[in-house]
Amino acid sequence: MVELKLADPEDLKLDNRNLKIGQPYWLKSSITGNFEGCYIINEETDPFEVLNWLKNEMIYIPIIKTTS
């Protein structure tokens, strides 16, 4: 099972102009509360759509746990 966290803008972009290509994400339905995904940010991902998901707290990313 994958643990998810609500994404921050910094989680999804390399800089102010470029999304982080290859970043996996899930979308949470505002109606049902169910998750859809896993999707991957790619060259065709619409940054305005990502911004809308962020504003509506719909986009989640996996929590990466590291072992020491």
N, C-alpha and C positions, 0 to 999 in steps of 0.2 A: 504494500500500500504506500502511496506517495503522500507525504505531508505537504500541504500547501500553505502559502501566506499571501495576504493581499499585496499586490505589487505596488511599488513606488515608481515614479517616473525614472529614477536612477537605475532601477532594476532592468529597464527595458530599452535604454538608449546608451550609445557610446559617447555621444556628445549632443549638443543642441540641435544637430541637423540629421543625425543618423540613428536609426533603431539598431538594436543589438541582434544582428542576424544569427539565427541558430538558437535563440532563447525559447525554451518551451514555455507554454502558458495554457491555462484552463480558463474558461469563462463560466461565471456563475449566473444563472438565470435570475433576473429580478422578479420574475413571476413565481417560479416553482422553488427557487433556491438550490436547484440541482446543478451539478457541474457538467460541462461539456468539454471535451478535449481528449487528448493532448494535441495542441496546435504548436506550430513552430514559426517564429518570426522569420520571414524571408524577404526577398527583394520586392515582392508584390504586396506585402502587408501595407495597408493604408494607415499612415501615421495619424490621420484625423480620426479614424475609427478607434485606434488604440487610445487616443486622448479621450474620446467619449467613454470608452470602457473604464479608463482610470477615474474620470469624473464621477461615474456611476458606481464605482467600487465593484466592478464586475470581473476584473482580470486578476488572476492569481498565478503565482509561480511556485515551483517546487522549493522546499527548504533543503539546502544542501548541508549535510552533516559531515564534518571531517573528524577523523580520529587522530589522536596525537600519539 
